[in-house]
Structure formats: C-alpha cells, structure tokens
Amino acid sequence: MIIAVALGALVLAVGGCVCVVWADRGGARWVRGVAAVTLAAGELARRPGKGGGGRNQGDSDALGD
C-alpha cells in the first residue's frame, strides 16, 4: 500500500515537471494550468515554518548548542 502511494506521488511529481517544461515551450492552456499549480505547490513546500518537513531557522539543535 505504501509503495502504491509513493509511486502515485512520484508519477504526479514527474507529470508536473513535464507540464512545467511543456508550458515553457508554449503548451496548451491546460498544461499551463497544471504547470502553475505545480510551481505554486513547490513554493508552498519551500516556505519555512509552514510544512512539517523542515526545521525553522530559529530552532536550536538537539545538543543544546
């Protein structure tokens, strides 16, 4: 089950990247829409403090330095 979810996420990520490249070369309207959603999701994932994946810049490390 976990492998299926991971493969689905991988397919969506690769498809989004393909749409970004295709839209840059003048793709169809739906391709530009998918590319815009992909780029917006990338920007949201890159924001510090909003996602659960990264550390905030103000956090101290586990050793207490």
CHARMM internal coordinates of N, CA and C (Angstrom, degrees):
IC EDIT
DIST 1 N 1 CA 1.4528
DIST 1 CA 1 C 1.5285
ANGL 1 N 1 CA 1 C 111.14
DIST 1 C 2 N 1.3386
ANGL 1 CA 1 C 2 N 116.24
DIHE 1 N 1 CA 1 C 2 N -44.90
DIST 2 N 2 CA 1.4628
ANGL 1 C 2 N 2 CA 119.90
DIHE 1 CA 1 C 2 N 2 CA -179.82
DIST 2 CA 2 C 1.5262
ANGL 2 N 2 CA 2 C 110.17
DIHE 1 C 2 N 2 CA 2 C -64.76
DIST 2 C 3 N 1.3222
ANGL 2 CA 2 C 3 N 116.40
DIHE 2 N 2 CA 2 C 3 N -36.67
DIST 3 N 3 CA 1.4728
ANGL 2 C 3 N 3 CA 119.78
DIHE 2 CA 2 C 3 N 3 CA 178.85
DIST 3 CA 3 C 1.5234
ANGL 3 N 3 CA 3 C 110.40
DIHE 2 C 3 N 3 CA 3 C -64.45
DIST 3 C 4 N 1.3139
ANGL 3 CA 3 C 4 N 117.81
DIHE 3 N 3 CA 3 C 4 N -39.39
DIST 4 N 4 CA 1.4631
ANGL 3 C 4 N 4 CA 121.25
DIHE 3 CA 3 C 4 N 4 CA 179.06
DIST 4 CA 4 C 1.5282
ANGL 4 N 4 CA 4 C 110.95
DIHE 3 C 4 N 4 CA 4 C -64.00
DIST 4 C 5 N 1.3358
ANGL 4 CA 4 C 5 N 117.05
DIHE 4 N 4 CA 4 C 5 N -41.20
DIST 5 N 5 CA 1.4591
ANGL 4 C 5 N 5 CA 120.51
DIHE 4 CA 4 C 5 N 5 CA 178.51
DIST 5 CA 5 C 1.5280
ANGL 5 N 5 CA 5 C 110.57
DIHE 4 C 5 N 5 CA 5 C -66.54
DIST 5 C 6 N 1.3293
ANGL 5 CA 5 C 6 N 116.53
DIHE 5 N 5 CA 5 C 6 N -41.73
DIST 6 N 6 CA 1.4648
ANGL 5 C 6 N 6 CA 120.47
DIHE 5 CA 5 C 6 N 6 CA 178.72
DIST 6 CA 6 C 1.5233
ANGL 6 N 6 CA 6 C 111.12
DIHE 5 C 6 N 6 CA 6 C -64.67
DIST 6 C 7 N 1.3177
ANGL 6 CA 6 C 7 N 116.90
DIHE 6 N 6 CA 6 C 7 N -42.00
DIST 7 N 7 CA 1.4636
ANGL 6 C 7 N 7 CA 119.67
DIHE 6 CA 6 C 7 N 7 CA 177.55
DIST 7 CA 7 C 1.5244
ANGL 7 N 7 CA 7 C 111.57
DIHE 6 C 7 N 7 CA 7 C -65.31
DIST 7 C 8 N 1.3240
ANGL 7 CA 7 C 8 N 117.33
DIHE 7 N 7 CA 7 C 8 N -38.33
DIST 8 N 8 CA 1.4643
ANGL 7 C 8 N 8 CA 120.92
DIHE 7 CA 7 C 8 N 8 CA 176.49
DIST 8 CA 8 C 1.5227
ANGL 8 N 8 CA 8 C 111.69
DIHE 7 C 8 N 8 CA 8 C -62.53
DIST 8 C 9 N 1.3349
ANGL 8 CA 8 C 9 N 116.68
DIHE 8 N 8 CA 8 C 9 N -43.17
DIST 9 N 9 CA 1.4656
ANGL 8 C 9 N 9 CA 120.28
DIHE 8 CA 8 C 9 N 9 CA 177.82
DIST 9 CA 9 C 1.5207
ANGL 9 N 9 CA 9 C 110.88
DIHE 8 C 9 N 9 CA 9 C -64.91
DIST 9 C 10 N 1.3202
ANGL 9 CA 9 C 10 N 116.63
DIHE 9 N 9 CA 9 C 10 N -38.69
DIST 10 N 10 CA 1.4638
ANGL 9 C 10 N 10 CA 120.36
DIHE 9 CA 9 C 10 N 10 CA 178.03
DIST 10 CA 10 C 1.5180
ANGL 10 N 10 CA 10 C 111.69
DIHE 9 C 10 N 10 CA 10 C -64.35
DIST 10 C 11 N 1.3259
ANGL 10 CA 10 C 11 N 116.44
DIHE 10 N 10 CA 10 C 11 N -42.82
DIST 11 N 11 CA 1.4733
ANGL 10 C 11 N 11 CA 120.57
DIHE 10 CA 10 C 11 N 11 CA 178.81
DIST 11 CA 11 C 1.5245
ANGL 11 N 11 CA 11 C 110.41
DIHE 10 C 11 N 11 CA 11 C -63.42
DIST 11 C 12 N 1.3358
ANGL 11 CA 11 C 12 N 117.58
DIHE 11 N 11 CA 11 C 12 N -41.65
DIST 12 N 12 CA 1.4644
ANGL 11 C 12 N 12 CA 120.32
DIHE 11 CA 11 C 12 N 12 CA 178.19
DIST 12 CA 12 C 1.5251
ANGL 12 N 12 CA 12 C 111.46
DIHE 11 C 12 N 12 CA 12 C -64.86
DIST 12 C 13 N 1.3245
ANGL 12 CA 12 C 13 N 117.49
DIHE 12 N 12 CA 12 C 13 N -40.86
DIST 13 N 13 CA 1.4637
ANGL 12 C 13 N 13 CA 120.64
DIHE 12 CA 12 C 13 N 13 CA -179.97
DIST 13 CA 13 C 1.5271
ANGL 13 N 13 CA 13 C 111.31
DIHE 12 C 13 N 13 CA 13 C -66.02
DIST 13 C 14 N 1.3202
ANGL 13 CA 13 C 14 N 117.00
DIHE 13 N 13 CA 13 C 14 N -44.84
DIST 14 N 14 CA 1.4684
ANGL 13 C 14 N 14 CA 120.04
DIHE 13 CA 13 C 14 N 14 CA 179.43
DIST 14 CA 14 C 1.5226
ANGL 14 N 14 CA 14 C 110.17
DIHE 13 C 14 N 14 CA 14 C -66.33
DIST 14 C 15 N 1.3302
ANGL 14 CA 14 C 15 N 117.07
DIHE 14 N 14 CA 14 C 15 N -41.46
DIST 15 N 15 CA 1.4634
ANGL 14 C 15 N 15 CA 120.37
DIHE 14 CA 14 C 15 N 15 CA 177.34
DIST 15 CA 15 C 1.5166
ANGL 15 N 15 CA 15 C 112.01
DIHE 14 C 15 N 15 CA 15 C -61.44
DIST 15 C 16 N 1.3228
ANGL 15 CA 15 C 16 N 117.01
DIHE 15 N 15 CA 15 C 16 N -40.03
DIST 16 N 16 CA 1.4615
ANGL 15 C 16 N 16 CA 120.65
DIHE 15 CA 15 C 16 N 16 CA 177.10
DIST 16 CA 16 C 1.5155
ANGL 16 N 16 CA 16 C 111.79
DIHE 15 C 16 N 16 CA 16 C -63.90
DIST 16 C 17 N 1.3271
ANGL 16 CA 16 C 17 N 116.38
DIHE 16 N 16 CA 16 C 17 N -41.68
DIST 17 N 17 CA 1.4718
ANGL 16 C 17 N 17 CA 119.80
DIHE 16 CA 16 C 17 N 17 CA 178.28
DIST 17 CA 17 C 1.5242
ANGL 17 N 17 CA 17 C 111.37
DIHE 16 C 17 N 17 CA 17 C -64.35
DIST 17 C 18 N 1.3170
ANGL 17 CA 17 C 18 N 116.25
DIHE 17 N 17 CA 17 C 18 N -40.71
DIST 18 N 18 CA 1.4716
ANGL 17 C 18 N 18 CA 119.86
DIHE 17 CA 17 C 18 N 18 CA 177.30
DIST 18 CA 18 C 1.5175
ANGL 18 N 18 CA 18 C 110.29
DIHE 17 C 18 N 18 CA 18 C -61.82
DIST 18 C 19 N 1.3179
ANGL 18 CA 18 C 19 N 117.16
DIHE 18 N 18 CA 18 C 19 N -41.19
DIST 19 N 19 CA 1.4682
ANGL 18 C 19 N 19 CA 120.35
DIHE 18 CA 18 C 19 N 19 CA 179.53
DIST 19 CA 19 C 1.5253
ANGL 19 N 19 CA 19 C 111.33
DIHE 18 C 19 N 19 CA 19 C -66.42
DIST 19 C 20 N 1.3359
ANGL 19 CA 19 C 20 N 118.33
DIHE 19 N 19 CA 19 C 20 N -35.29
DIST 20 N 20 CA 1.4634
ANGL 19 C 20 N 20 CA 120.48
DIHE 19 CA 19 C 20 N 20 CA 177.77
DIST 20 CA 20 C 1.5264
ANGL 20 N 20 CA 20 C 109.93
DIHE 19 C 20 N 20 CA 20 C -63.50
DIST 20 C 21 N 1.3226
ANGL 20 CA 20 C 21 N 117.06
DIHE 20 N 20 CA 20 C 21 N -45.43
DIST 21 N 21 CA 1.4728
ANGL 20 C 21 N 21 CA 120.36
DIHE 20 CA 20 C 21 N 21 CA 179.24
DIST 21 CA 21 C 1.5208
ANGL 21 N 21 CA 21 C 110.58
DIHE 20 C 21 N 21 CA 21 C -65.93
DIST 21 C 22 N 1.3259
ANGL 21 CA 21 C 22 N 117.02
DIHE 21 N 21 CA 21 C 22 N -43.47
DIST 22 N 22 CA 1.4576
ANGL 21 C 22 N 22 CA 121.30
DIHE 21 CA 21 C 22 N 22 CA -179.13
DIST 22 CA 22 C 1.5263
ANGL 22 N 22 CA 22 C 110.68
DIHE 21 C 22 N 22 CA 22 C -64.37
DIST 22 C 23 N 1.3263
ANGL 22 CA 22 C 23 N 117.94
DIHE 22 N 22 CA 22 C 23 N -40.53
DIST 23 N 23 CA 1.4639
ANGL 22 C 23 N 23 CA 120.90
DIHE 22 CA 22 C 23 N 23 CA 178.92
DIST 23 CA 23 C 1.5223
ANGL 23 N 23 CA 23 C 111.00
DIHE 22 C 23 N 23 CA 23 C -66.49
DIST 23 C 24 N 1.3250
ANGL 23 CA 23 C 24 N 116.89
DIHE 23 N 23 CA 23 C 24 N -34.60
DIST 24 N 24 CA 1.4638
ANGL 23 C 24 N 24 CA 120.41
DIHE 23 CA 23 C 24 N 24 CA 177.60
DIST 24 CA 24 C 1.5213
ANGL 24 N 24 CA 24 C 111.08
DIHE 23 C 24 N 24 CA 24 C -64.02
DIST 24 C 25 N 1.3097
ANGL 24 CA 24 C 25 N 116.18
DIHE 24 N 24 CA 24 C 25 N -28.06
DIST 25 N 25 CA 1.4694
ANGL 24 C 25 N 25 CA 121.02
DIHE 24 CA 24 C 25 N 25 CA 178.85
DIST 25 CA 25 C 1.5177
ANGL 25 N 25 CA 25 C 112.39
DIHE 24 C 25 N 25 CA 25 C -92.69
DIST 25 C 26 N 1.3327
ANGL 25 CA 25 C 26 N 117.22
DIHE 25 N 25 CA 25 C 26 N 9.80
DIST 26 N 26 CA 1.4649
ANGL 25 C 26 N 26 CA 120.53
DIHE 25 CA 25 C 26 N 26 CA 175.10
DIST 26 CA 26 C 1.5109
ANGL 26 N 26 CA 26 C 113.70
DIHE 25 C 26 N 26 CA 26 C 91.92
DIST 26 C 27 N 1.3157
ANGL 26 CA 26 C 27 N 117.92
DIHE 26 N 26 CA 26 C 27 N 43.41
DIST 27 N 27 CA 1.4591
ANGL 26 C 27 N 27 CA 121.89
DIHE 26 CA 26 C 27 N 27 CA -178.49
DIST 27 CA 27 C 1.5149
ANGL 27 N 27 CA 27 C 113.06
DIHE 26 C 27 N 27 CA 27 C -72.26
DIST 27 C 28 N 1.3037
ANGL 27 CA 27 C 28 N 114.82
DIHE 27 N 27 CA 27 C 28 N -176.64
DIST 28 N 28 CA 1.4590
ANGL 27 C 28 N 28 CA 122.15
DIHE 27 CA 27 C 28 N 28 CA -179.16
DIST 28 CA 28 C 1.5304
ANGL 28 N 28 CA 28 C 110.54
DIHE 27 C 28 N 28 CA 28 C -67.77
DIST 28 C 29 N 1.3238
ANGL 28 CA 28 C 29 N 115.74
DIHE 28 N 28 CA 28 C 29 N 169.66
DIST 29 N 29 CA 1.4634
ANGL 28 C 29 N 29 CA 120.81
DIHE 28 CA 28 C 29 N 29 CA -177.04
DIST 29 CA 29 C 1.5252
ANGL 29 N 29 CA 29 C 111.57
DIHE 28 C 29 N 29 CA 29 C -62.49
DIST 29 C 30 N 1.3352
ANGL 29 CA 29 C 30 N 117.98
DIHE 29 N 29 CA 29 C 30 N -41.38
DIST 30 N 30 CA 1.4553
ANGL 29 C 30 N 30 CA 120.00
DIHE 29 CA 29 C 30 N 30 CA -179.58
DIST 30 CA 30 C 1.5226
ANGL 30 N 30 CA 30 C 111.39
DIHE 29 C 30 N 30 CA 30 C -66.44
DIST 30 C 31 N 1.3384
ANGL 30 CA 30 C 31 N 116.48
DIHE 30 N 30 CA 30 C 31 N -31.69
DIST 31 N 31 CA 1.4658
ANGL 30 C 31 N 31 CA 120.25
DIHE 30 CA 30 C 31 N 31 CA 178.21
DIST 31 CA 31 C 1.5253
ANGL 31 N 31 CA 31 C 109.62
DIHE 30 C 31 N 31 CA 31 C -67.74
DIST 31 C 32 N 1.3174
ANGL 31 CA 31 C 32 N 116.73
DIHE 31 N 31 CA 31 C 32 N -40.62
DIST 32 N 32 CA 1.4684
ANGL 31 C 32 N 32 CA 119.84
DIHE 31 CA 31 C 32 N 32 CA 177.74
DIST 32 CA 32 C 1.5218
ANGL 32 N 32 CA 32 C 110.82
DIHE 31 C 32 N 32 CA 32 C -65.09
DIST 32 C 33 N 1.3355
ANGL 32 CA 32 C 33 N 117.13
DIHE 32 N 32 CA 32 C 33 N -34.73
DIST 33 N 33 CA 1.4611
ANGL 32 C 33 N 33 CA 120.51
DIHE 32 CA 32 C 33 N 33 CA 176.93
DIST 33 CA 33 C 1.5217
ANGL 33 N 33 CA 33 C 112.24
DIHE 32 C 33 N 33 CA 33 C -66.45
DIST 33 C 34 N 1.3269
ANGL 33 CA 33 C 34 N 116.71
DIHE 33 N 33 CA 33 C 34 N -44.88
DIST 34 N 34 CA 1.4657
ANGL 33 C 34 N 34 CA 120.72
DIHE 33 CA 33 C 34 N 34 CA 178.38
DIST 34 CA 34 C 1.5233
ANGL 34 N 34 CA 34 C 109.73
DIHE 33 C 34 N 34 CA 34 C -64.38
DIST 34 C 35 N 1.3354
ANGL 34 CA 34 C 35 N 117.17
DIHE 34 N 34 CA 34 C 35 N -38.90
DIST 35 N 35 CA 1.4638
ANGL 34 C 35 N 35 CA 120.84
DIHE 34 CA 34 C 35 N 35 CA 178.63
DIST 35 CA 35 C 1.5318
ANGL 35 N 35 CA 35 C 110.80
DIHE 34 C 35 N 35 CA 35 C -63.89
DIST 35 C 36 N 1.3206
ANGL 35 CA 35 C 36 N 116.87
DIHE 35 N 35 CA 35 C 36 N -40.44
DIST 36 N 36 CA 1.4675
ANGL 35 C 36 N 36 CA 120.14
DIHE 35 CA 35 C 36 N 36 CA 179.13
DIST 36 CA 36 C 1.5266
ANGL 36 N 36 CA 36 C 111.06
DIHE 35 C 36 N 36 CA 36 C -64.28
DIST 36 C 37 N 1.3283
ANGL 36 CA 36 C 37 N 117.06
DIHE 36 N 36 CA 36 C 37 N -40.87
DIST 37 N 37 CA 1.4636
ANGL 36 C 37 N 37 CA 120.95
DIHE 36 CA 36 C 37 N 37 CA 178.19
DIST 37 CA 37 C 1.5272
ANGL 37 N 37 CA 37 C 110.28
DIHE 36 C 37 N 37 CA 37 C -66.05
DIST 37 C 38 N 1.3233
ANGL 37 CA 37 C 38 N 117.30
DIHE 37 N 37 CA 37 C 38 N -39.88
DIST 38 N 38 CA 1.4594
ANGL 37 C 38 N 38 CA 121.66
DIHE 37 CA 37 C 38 N 38 CA 179.21
DIST 38 CA 38 C 1.5210
ANGL 38 N 38 CA 38 C 110.93
DIHE 37 C 38 N 38 CA 38 C -64.04
DIST 38 C 39 N 1.3256
ANGL 38 CA 38 C 39 N 116.82
DIHE 38 N 38 CA 38 C 39 N -45.07
DIST 39 N 39 CA 1.4629
ANGL 38 C 39 N 39 CA 120.13
DIHE 38 CA 38 C 39 N 39 CA 179.93
DIST 39 CA 39 C 1.5320
ANGL 39 N 39 CA 39 C 111.34
DIHE 38 C 39 N 39 CA 39 C -66.71
DIST 39 C 40 N 1.3320
ANGL 39 CA 39 C 40 N 116.87
DIHE 39 N 39 CA 39 C 40 N -37.77
DIST 40 N 40 CA 1.4708
ANGL 39 C 40 N 40 CA 119.73
DIHE 39 CA 39 C 40 N 40 CA 177.75
DIST 40 CA 40 C 1.5235
ANGL 40 N 40 CA 40 C 110.73
DIHE 39 C 40 N 40 CA 40 C -65.76
DIST 40 C 41 N 1.3200
ANGL 40 CA 40 C 41 N 117.86
DIHE 40 N 40 CA 40 C 41 N -40.17
DIST 41 N 41 CA 1.4642
ANGL 40 C 41 N 41 CA 120.85
DIHE 40 CA 40 C 41 N 41 CA 178.23
DIST 41 CA 41 C 1.5235
ANGL 41 N 41 CA 41 C 110.77
DIHE 40 C 41 N 41 CA 41 C -64.80
DIST 41 C 42 N 1.3237
ANGL 41 CA 41 C 42 N 116.63
DIHE 41 N 41 CA 41 C 42 N -36.91
DIST 42 N 42 CA 1.4568
ANGL 41 C 42 N 42 CA 119.92
DIHE 41 CA 41 C 42 N 42 CA 176.61
DIST 42 CA 42 C 1.5171
ANGL 42 N 42 CA 42 C 112.11
DIHE 41 C 42 N 42 CA 42 C -64.96
DIST 42 C 43 N 1.3241
ANGL 42 CA 42 C 43 N 116.58
DIHE 42 N 42 CA 42 C 43 N -39.52
DIST 43 N 43 CA 1.4646
ANGL 42 C 43 N 43 CA 119.95
DIHE 42 CA 42 C 43 N 43 CA 177.62
DIST 43 CA 43 C 1.5259
ANGL 43 N 43 CA 43 C 111.41
DIHE 42 C 43 N 43 CA 43 C -66.04
DIST 43 C 44 N 1.3251
ANGL 43 CA 43 C 44 N 116.56
DIHE 43 N 43 CA 43 C 44 N -40.03
DIST 44 N 44 CA 1.4627
ANGL 43 C 44 N 44 CA 119.71
DIHE 43 CA 43 C 44 N 44 CA 178.22
DIST 44 CA 44 C 1.5226
ANGL 44 N 44 CA 44 C 111.11
DIHE 43 C 44 N 44 CA 44 C -65.21
DIST 44 C 45 N 1.3070
ANGL 44 CA 44 C 45 N 117.22
DIHE 44 N 44 CA 44 C 45 N -38.53
DIST 45 N 45 CA 1.4624
ANGL 44 C 45 N 45 CA 120.69
DIHE 44 CA 44 C 45 N 45 CA 179.94
DIST 45 CA 45 C 1.5180
ANGL 45 N 45 CA 45 C 111.53
DIHE 44 C 45 N 45 CA 45 C -69.41
DIST 45 C 46 N 1.3179
ANGL 45 CA 45 C 46 N 117.08
DIHE 45 N 45 CA 45 C 46 N -25.70
DIST 46 N 46 CA 1.4572
ANGL 45 C 46 N 46 CA 121.52
DIHE 45 CA 45 C 46 N 46 CA -177.46
DIST 46 CA 46 C 1.5222
ANGL 46 N 46 CA 46 C 113.17
DIHE 45 C 46 N 46 CA 46 C -83.58
DIST 46 C 47 N 1.3366
ANGL 46 CA 46 C 47 N 117.88
DIHE 46 N 46 CA 46 C 47 N -16.72
DIST 47 N 47 CA 1.4640
ANGL 46 C 47 N 47 CA 121.36
DIHE 46 CA 46 C 47 N 47 CA -177.60
DIST 47 CA 47 C 1.5178
ANGL 47 N 47 CA 47 C 110.71
DIHE 46 C 47 N 47 CA 47 C -67.58
DIST 47 C 48 N 1.3273
ANGL 47 CA 47 C 48 N 116.98
DIHE 47 N 47 CA 47 C 48 N 132.32
DIST 48 N 48 CA 1.4645
ANGL 47 C 48 N 48 CA 118.97
DIHE 47 CA 47 C 48 N 48 CA 178.41
DIST 48 CA 48 C 1.5275
ANGL 48 N 48 CA 48 C 111.92
DIHE 47 C 48 N 48 CA 48 C -76.20
DIST 48 C 49 N 1.3111
ANGL 48 CA 48 C 49 N 115.94
DIHE 48 N 48 CA 48 C 49 N 144.31
DIST 49 N 49 CA 1.4466
ANGL 48 C 49 N 49 CA 120.95
DIHE 48 CA 48 C 49 N 49 CA 173.16
DIST 49 CA 49 C 1.5151
ANGL 49 N 49 CA 49 C 115.49
DIHE 48 C 49 N 49 CA 49 C 86.49
DIST 49 C 50 N 1.3000
ANGL 49 CA 49 C 50 N 120.05
DIHE 49 N 49 CA 49 C 50 N -15.72
DIST 50 N 50 CA 1.4540
ANGL 49 C 50 N 50 CA 121.00
DIHE 49 CA 49 C 50 N 50 CA -177.18
DIST 50 CA 50 C 1.5243
ANGL 50 N 50 CA 50 C 111.82
DIHE 49 C 50 N 50 CA 50 C -96.44
DIST 50 C 51 N 1.3179
ANGL 50 CA 50 C 51 N 117.70
DIHE 50 N 50 CA 50 C 51 N -29.76
DIST 51 N 51 CA 1.4549
ANGL 50 C 51 N 51 CA 120.50
DIHE 50 CA 50 C 51 N 51 CA -179.15
DIST 51 CA 51 C 1.5158
ANGL 51 N 51 CA 51 C 111.14
DIHE 50 C 51 N 51 CA 51 C -96.54
DIST 51 C 52 N 1.3217
ANGL 51 CA 51 C 52 N 116.76
DIHE 51 N 51 CA 51 C 52 N 166.46
DIST 52 N 52 CA 1.4470
ANGL 51 C 52 N 52 CA 120.62
DIHE 51 CA 51 C 52 N 52 CA 179.29
DIST 52 CA 52 C 1.5087
ANGL 52 N 52 CA 52 C 113.03
DIHE 51 C 52 N 52 CA 52 C -91.83
DIST 52 C 53 N 1.3360
ANGL 52 CA 52 C 53 N 117.86
DIHE 52 N 52 CA 52 C 53 N -0.57
DIST 53 N 53 CA 1.4528
ANGL 52 C 53 N 53 CA 120.11
DIHE 52 CA 52 C 53 N 53 CA -172.20
DIST 53 CA 53 C 1.5069
ANGL 53 N 53 CA 53 C 115.91
DIHE 52 C 53 N 53 CA 53 C -85.09
DIST 53 C 54 N 1.3161
ANGL 53 CA 53 C 54 N 118.63
DIHE 53 N 53 CA 53 C 54 N -27.88
DIST 54 N 54 CA 1.4500
ANGL 53 C 54 N 54 CA 118.99
DIHE 53 CA 53 C 54 N 54 CA -173.30
DIST 54 CA 54 C 1.5066
ANGL 54 N 54 CA 54 C 112.88
DIHE 53 C 54 N 54 CA 54 C -121.50
DIST 54 C 55 N 1.3238
ANGL 54 CA 54 C 55 N 115.03
DIHE 54 N 54 CA 54 C 55 N 168.82
DIST 55 N 55 CA 1.4583
ANGL 54 C 55 N 55 CA 120.77
DIHE 54 CA 54 C 55 N 55 CA 177.51
DIST 55 CA 55 C 1.5145
ANGL 55 N 55 CA 55 C 109.75
DIHE 54 C 55 N 55 CA 55 C -87.11
DIST 55 C 56 N 1.3175
ANGL 55 CA 55 C 56 N 116.19
DIHE 55 N 55 CA 55 C 56 N 146.86
DIST 56 N 56 CA 1.4551
ANGL 55 C 56 N 56 CA 120.48
DIHE 55 CA 55 C 56 N 56 CA 171.95
DIST 56 CA 56 C 1.5147
ANGL 56 N 56 CA 56 C 108.70
DIHE 55 C 56 N 56 CA 56 C -72.42
DIST 56 C 57 N 1.3085
ANGL 56 CA 56 C 57 N 117.13
DIHE 56 N 56 CA 56 C 57 N 152.00
DIST 57 N 57 CA 1.4553
ANGL 56 C 57 N 57 CA 120.57
DIHE 56 CA 56 C 57 N 57 CA -177.84
DIST 57 CA 57 C 1.5233
ANGL 57 N 57 CA 57 C 111.60
DIHE 56 C 57 N 57 CA 57 C -65.91
DIST 57 C 58 N 1.3119
ANGL 57 CA 57 C 58 N 119.08
DIHE 57 N 57 CA 57 C 58 N -26.90
DIST 58 N 58 CA 1.4590
ANGL 57 C 58 N 58 CA 121.66
DIHE 57 CA 57 C 58 N 58 CA -178.61
DIST 58 CA 58 C 1.5194
ANGL 58 N 58 CA 58 C 114.10
DIHE 57 C 58 N 58 CA 58 C -84.97
DIST 58 C 59 N 1.3266
ANGL 58 CA 58 C 59 N 118.63
DIHE 58 N 58 CA 58 C 59 N -6.22
DIST 59 N 59 CA 1.4526
ANGL 58 C 59 N 59 CA 120.68
DIHE 58 CA 58 C 59 N 59 CA -178.48
DIST 59 CA 59 C 1.5162
ANGL 59 N 59 CA 59 C 111.15
DIHE 58 C 59 N 59 CA 59 C -70.95
DIST 59 C 60 N 1.3161
ANGL 59 CA 59 C 60 N 116.16
DIHE 59 N 59 CA 59 C 60 N 145.03
DIST 60 N 60 CA 1.4623
ANGL 59 C 60 N 60 CA 119.99
DIHE 59 CA 59 C 60 N 60 CA 172.69
DIST 60 CA 60 C 1.5196
ANGL 60 N 60 CA 60 C 108.49
DIHE 59 C 60 N 60 CA 60 C -89.68
DIST 60 C 61 N 1.3121
ANGL 60 CA 60 C 61 N 115.53
DIHE 60 N 60 CA 60 C 61 N 159.30
DIST 61 N 61 CA 1.4454
ANGL 60 C 61 N 61 CA 118.54
DIHE 60 CA 60 C 61 N 61 CA -178.49
DIST 61 CA 61 C 1.5397
ANGL 61 N 61 CA 61 C 110.37
DIHE 60 C 61 N 61 CA 61 C -80.14
DIST 61 C 62 N 1.3198
ANGL 61 CA 61 C 62 N 115.65
DIHE 61 N 61 CA 61 C 62 N 174.94
DIST 62 N 62 CA 1.4653
ANGL 61 C 62 N 62 CA 120.85
DIHE 61 CA 61 C 62 N 62 CA -173.27
DIST 62 CA 62 C 1.5193
ANGL 62 N 62 CA 62 C 112.45
DIHE 61 C 62 N 62 CA 62 C -69.65
DIST 62 C 63 N 1.3255
ANGL 62 CA 62 C 63 N 118.72
DIHE 62 N 62 CA 62 C 63 N -21.07
DIST 63 N 63 CA 1.4558
ANGL 62 C 63 N 63 CA 121.05
DIHE 62 CA 62 C 63 N 63 CA -177.44
DIST 63 CA 63 C 1.5136
ANGL 63 N 63 CA 63 C 112.49
DIHE 62 C 63 N 63 CA 63 C -84.05
DIST 63 C 64 N 1.3195
ANGL 63 CA 63 C 64 N 118.01
DIHE 63 N 63 CA 63 C 64 N -10.11
DIST 64 N 64 CA 1.4502
ANGL 63 C 64 N 64 CA 121.36
DIHE 63 CA 63 C 64 N 64 CA 178.19
DIST 64 CA 64 C 1.5195
ANGL 64 N 64 CA 64 C 114.46
DIHE 63 C 64 N 64 CA 64 C 79.12
DIST 64 C 65 N 1.3090
ANGL 64 CA 64 C 65 N 117.76
DIHE 64 N 64 CA 64 C 65 N 23.15
DIST 65 N 65 CA 1.4823
ANGL 64 C 65 N 65 CA 121.84
DIHE 64 CA 64 C 65 N 65 CA 178.86
DIST 65 CA 65 C 1.4999
ANGL 65 N 65 CA 65 C 111.39
DIHE 64 C 65 N 65 CA 65 C -70.96
END
COOR INIT
IC SEED 1 N 1 CA 1 C
IC BUILD
